[in-house]
Amino acid sequence: MNLASFRKSMGVSQEWLANKMDLTQVTISRYEQGIHKPSLSFYYHLAYIFRHTTKELADKLDGEFVPRD
């Protein structure tokens, strides 16, 4: 599952997630398209929002959990 599939499986829009993450919808879109890589803190925050551990999130994202340096 990639980031877009995960988000959709949680039933939320890019706009909703962007608001929760204090980002723009365009930024979420770029992460989902692979144009930009999110930071590690993005993944921690994503796990927190969806009440997952970072391990659970990493398992669901099938190796996409590779933050930028």
HUPE-V209183 format. One record per backbone hydrogen bond with DSSP energy under -0.5 kcal/mol. NH is the residue of the N-H (numbers start at 1). CO is the residue of the C=O. E is the energy in kcal/mol with one decimal. If there is no record, write none. Layout:
nh=NH co=CO e=E
nh=NH co=CO e=E
//
This chain:
nh=6 co=2 e=-2.8
nh=7 co=3 e=-2.6
nh=8 co=4 e=-2.5
nh=9 co=5 e=-2.5
nh=10 co=6 e=-1.3
nh=11 co=8 e=-1.5
nh=12 co=7 e=-1.7
nh=17 co=13 e=-2.3
nh=18 co=14 e=-2.8
nh=19 co=15 e=-2.3
nh=20 co=16 e=-2.2
nh=21 co=17 e=-2.2
nh=22 co=18 e=-0.7
nh=22 co=19 e=-0.7
nh=23 co=18 e=-3.0
nh=28 co=24 e=-1.8
nh=29 co=25 e=-2.5
nh=30 co=26 e=-2.4
nh=31 co=27 e=-2.2
nh=32 co=28 e=-2.6
nh=33 co=29 e=-2.1
nh=34 co=30 e=-0.7
nh=34 co=31 e=-0.8
nh=35 co=30 e=-1.8
nh=36 co=30 e=-1.3
nh=43 co=39 e=-1.2
nh=44 co=40 e=-2.0
nh=45 co=41 e=-2.5
nh=46 co=42 e=-2.7
nh=47 co=43 e=-2.5
nh=48 co=44 e=-2.2
nh=49 co=45 e=-2.8
nh=50 co=46 e=-1.9
nh=51 co=48 e=-1.2
nh=52 co=47 e=-2.8
nh=57 co=53 e=-2.4
nh=58 co=54 e=-2.7
nh=59 co=55 e=-2.5
nh=60 co=56 e=-2.1
nh=61 co=57 e=-2.1
nh=62 co=59 e=-0.9
nh=63 co=58 e=-0.9
nh=64 co=61 e=-2.4
nh=66 co=64 e=-2.9
nh=68 co=38 e=-1.9
//
